[in-house]
Amino acid sequence: MSIYAYQLLKGLGLSEQRAIRVLPSIKVQSLDANQIICRKGSQPEAWTHIVAGLVSAGIPDNNGVITPINIFGPGTWFGEIAILNRQALMLECICLTPVRILTMPLAQAVEAFESEAEFSRYVARLVAWRTQQHAEMLTLMRLGSPQLRVVMGLALFAEALHNSNSHLPTNGLNDNLEIPLKQSLLAALCGVSRGVFSECVQQLSAAGWVRLNYATLALSNIVVWRKFSNQYRQSRINSVKPSMQEILSLMAEAAGREPDSSLRTQ
């Protein structure tokens, strides 16, 4: 793990001298599913890297239900906003699966940010991208149609694992991505009822974008899922009430093929 951590630190733009200095302070932890890593409003003590597993970052309501704004997969750092402003966290991070994390003390990250140019550029770019992504996803997940919340919620998983250095197992040429969560939990994460979720994924399955299992599901062609979410953010952010047919047409467009006119919403 020390070699992995050293290479990870170097990949952030840290100088060799800095990486060697930070390395002894790096800690590794194993966490259980549903375990909260950091609470909204808390003061973070470390910057966190996911070695394995899935973490959801979102905003909890009065009942403790978290609206996911982002899903972080293996190979991902999160919590970097605290490096810039040292303020309390705006999102709550919870383990969706068993997770293994690696943490860098926040004080070490702040010191590196203030003195290592390459590292500060890395963090600044990450903060800028995540801030924009969070604002867009908050609009979509809170104001969007139930169908859009389901599709964009599933797209978060495709993005998280497509961006990761280490993916969950995939099968076949279409790059099917098994999501290791029950459909009932996915519905809750998307902020819709189980019935609405089932109706949406049935239509996604009929169009070839989802493969349904007994209690779970797999996304087919995660590259298209990621391309769809990027295109939607960039050009259709004001359209938050699309029908399922419109969403399926956008998926087909992202794949570079004509939509199936036989698909109709109920």
matplotlib code that plots the C-alpha trace (Angstrom):
import matplotlib.pyplot as plt

x = [0.0, 2.9, 4.0, 0.4, 0.1, 3.4, 2.4, -1.0, 0.6, 3.0, 0.0, -1.5, 1.5, 3.4, 7.1, 9.1, 10.3, 6.7, 5.3, 7.9, 7.1, 3.4, 3.5, 3.9, 0.7, -1.5, -4.0, -6.0, -9.5, -12.2, -15.8, -19.1, -22.0, -24.3, -21.4, -21.2, -17.7, -18.5, -21.6, -23.0, -21.9, -18.9, -15.3, -13.2, -9.9, -8.7, -8.9, -10.2, -9.4, -11.5, -9.5, -12.5, -16.3, -18.9, -19.7, -22.6, -22.3, -25.6, -27.9, -29.9, -33.5, -35.3, -36.0, -32.3, -33.0, -30.0, -30.5, -27.4, -25.5, -22.5, -21.4, -17.7, -16.1, -12.6, -9.7, -11.6, -10.7, -13.4, -13.7, -11.3, -13.4, -12.2, -8.6, -9.6, -12.0, -11.6, -15.3, -17.9, -18.9, -22.1, -22.6, -23.0, -20.9, -22.1, -20.8, -23.2, -21.1, -18.2, -15.5, -11.8, -10.4, -7.1, -6.9, -4.4, -4.6, -6.2, -3.4, -0.9, -3.1, -3.5, 0.3, 0.9, -1.8, -0.1, 3.4, 3.2, 2.1, 1.1, -0.9, -2.7, -3.7, -4.9, -7.1, -8.4, -9.5, -11.2, -13.0, -14.2, -15.5, -17.2, -18.8, -20.4, -21.4, -23.0, -25.1, -26.3, -27.2, -29.0, -31.2, -31.9, -32.4, -34.7, -36.6, -36.4, -39.2, -39.2, -38.0, -35.1, -34.2, -34.0, -31.9, -29.5, -29.3, -28.2, -25.9, -24.0, -23.0, -21.8, -19.8, -18.3, -17.0, -16.1, -13.9, -12.3, -8.9, -10.4, -13.8, -16.2, -16.4, -17.9, -19.1, -19.1, -18.4, -21.1, -19.3, -22.2, -21.8, -23.4, -24.6, -24.2, -27.2, -30.8, -33.3, -35.3, -32.2, -31.5, -35.1, -34.6, -31.3, -33.1, -35.8, -38.7, -41.1, -40.3, -43.1, -41.9, -38.4, -39.5, -41.5, -38.5, -36.0, -38.4, -38.4, -34.7, -34.4, -36.7, -34.4, -31.3, -29.7, -30.4, -30.3, -32.6, -31.8, -34.0, -33.3, -30.4, -29.6, -26.8, -26.2, -25.3, -22.6, -21.5, -19.6, -23.0, -24.5, -21.6, -21.8, -25.6, -25.2, -22.5, -24.6, -27.6, -25.7, -24.1, -27.0, -30.3, -29.9, -33.0, -35.2, -35.9, -39.2, -38.5, -40.7, -39.3, -39.6, -37.5, -34.9, -34.7, -34.2, -31.4, -29.8, -30.0, -28.5, -25.6, -25.0, -25.1, -28.1, -31.8, -34.2, -36.7, -40.1, -41.9, -40.9, -43.7, -44.2, -47.5]
y = [0.0, 2.4, 2.1, 2.7, 5.7, 7.1, 6.8, 8.3, 11.4, 11.9, 11.7, 14.7, 16.8, 16.7, 16.9, 13.8, 15.5, 16.4, 13.0, 11.3, 13.8, 13.2, 9.4, 8.4, 10.4, 8.5, 6.2, 3.3, 2.4, -0.2, 0.9, -0.9, -0.1, 2.7, 4.0, 7.8, 9.1, 12.7, 14.6, 17.8, 20.7, 18.9, 20.1, 17.6, 16.5, 14.7, 14.6, 11.2, 8.8, 5.7, 2.6, 0.3, 0.7, 3.4, 6.5, 8.9, 12.6, 14.4, 16.6, 15.1, 16.2, 16.5, 12.8, 11.9, 10.8, 11.9, 13.4, 12.3, 15.0, 12.8, 9.2, 8.5, 5.3, 3.7, 5.9, 9.1, 11.9, 13.8, 16.6, 18.9, 22.1, 22.1, 22.5, 25.9, 27.4, 25.2, 25.6, 23.0, 20.4, 21.2, 17.5, 14.3, 11.3, 7.8, 4.4, 2.7, -0.5, -1.8, 0.8, 1.0, 4.5, 6.3, 9.6, 12.5, 14.8, 18.1, 20.1, 18.3, 19.0, 22.7, 23.1, 21.4, 23.5, 26.7, 25.7, 23.1, 24.7, 21.5, 20.3, 23.6, 23.5, 20.0, 20.8, 24.1, 22.3, 19.6, 22.1, 24.1, 21.0, 19.6, 22.9, 23.2, 19.6, 19.9, 22.9, 21.3, 18.0, 19.7, 21.5, 18.3, 16.0, 18.5, 20.1, 17.4, 15.1, 11.7, 10.0, 12.4, 11.8, 8.1, 8.3, 10.9, 9.1, 5.9, 8.1, 9.1, 5.5, 5.2, 8.4, 7.3, 4.0, 5.3, 7.9, 5.5, 4.0, 0.7, -0.4, -2.9, -6.1, -5.6, -8.2, -8.5, -6.0, -3.6, -2.9, -3.9, -2.4, -4.3, -1.9, -3.7, -2.1, -3.3, -1.5, -0.4, 1.5, 2.9, 4.2, 5.9, 7.4, 8.8, 10.3, 8.4, 5.6, 2.0, 1.9, 4.9, 3.6, 0.2, 1.8, 3.8, 1.0, -1.3, 1.2, 1.6, -2.2, -2.3, 0.2, -1.8, 0.6, -1.5, -5.2, -6.2, -8.9, -10.2, -7.3, -5.4, -4.1, -3.5, -0.5, -1.4, 0.6, 3.0, 5.1, 6.2, 6.8, 9.1, 10.9, 11.3, 12.9, 15.3, 16.3, 16.9, 19.1, 21.1, 21.8, 20.9, 22.0, 24.2, 21.3, 19.6, 18.1, 15.8, 12.8, 9.3, 9.2, 12.4, 10.9, 7.7, 9.8, 11.6, 8.3, 7.1, 10.4, 10.0, 6.6, 8.0, 6.1, 6.8, 6.4, 3.5, 5.1, 2.1, 3.1, 5.1, 6.2, 5.3]
z = [0.0, 0.6, -3.0, -4.1, -1.8, -3.0, -6.7, -5.8, -4.2, -7.1, -9.5, -7.6, -8.7, -5.4, -5.6, -4.6, -1.4, -0.4, -1.3, 0.9, 3.8, 3.5, 3.1, 6.8, 7.6, 5.1, 6.7, 5.3, 6.7, 5.9, 6.3, 6.2, 3.9, 5.3, 7.4, 7.3, 6.4, 7.0, 8.0, 6.6, 8.7, 10.1, 10.0, 7.9, 9.2, 6.1, 2.3, 1.3, -1.6, -2.4, -3.0, -3.4, -3.1, -3.7, -1.8, -2.2, -1.5, -1.0, 1.0, 3.8, 4.4, 7.8, 7.7, 7.1, 3.5, 1.3, -2.2, -4.0, -5.8, -6.7, -6.6, -6.0, -7.1, -6.8, -7.7, -6.7, -4.2, -2.4, 0.2, -1.6, -1.0, 2.6, 1.3, -0.1, 2.5, 5.7, 6.1, 7.2, 4.6, 2.6, 1.6, 3.6, 2.5, 3.1, 2.0, -0.4, -0.3, 1.9, 1.2, 1.6, 1.9, 2.1, 3.9, 3.8, 6.9, 5.9, 7.4, 5.1, 2.0, 2.9, 3.3, 0.0, -1.7, -0.5, -1.6, -4.5, -7.7, -9.6, -6.6, -6.2, -9.9, -9.6, -6.6, -8.1, -11.3, -9.3, -7.1, -10.1, -12.0, -8.9, -8.0, -11.4, -11.4, -7.9, -9.0, -12.1, -10.5, -7.6, -10.1, -12.0, -9.0, -7.2, -10.0, -12.7, -13.7, -11.9, -15.1, -15.4, -11.7, -12.4, -15.5, -14.2, -10.9, -12.8, -14.9, -11.7, -11.3, -14.9, -14.4, -11.0, -12.4, -15.8, -14.2, -11.8, -12.0, -11.0, -12.3, -11.0, -13.1, -16.6, -19.0, -22.8, -25.6, -24.5, -21.2, -18.9, -15.5, -12.6, -9.9, -6.6, -5.0, -4.8, -7.0, -3.9, -2.7, -6.1, -6.2, -2.8, -4.0, -7.1, -4.9, -6.5, -5.5, -6.3, -8.8, -10.7, -10.7, -12.0, -14.8, -15.9, -15.9, -17.7, -20.6, -20.4, -20.5, -23.6, -25.3, -24.5, -21.9, -18.8, -18.1, -15.2, -12.7, -9.8, -7.4, -9.0, -12.5, -14.9, -17.2, -20.8, -22.5, -19.7, -22.2, -23.7, -20.3, -19.5, -22.8, -22.3, -18.9, -20.2, -23.2, -21.1, -18.7, -21.4, -23.7, -22.0, -18.4, -18.6, -19.8, -16.4, -17.3, -20.2, -20.9, -20.9, -24.6, -24.9, -22.6, -24.6, -27.8, -26.1, -25.1, -28.7, -29.9, -27.5, -29.0, -32.5, -33.6, -34.5, -31.6, -31.7, -32.6, -31.2, -27.7, -26.0, -22.4, -20.7]

ax = plt.figure().add_subplot(projection="3d")
ax.plot(x, y, z, "-o")
ax.set_aspect("equal")
plt.show()
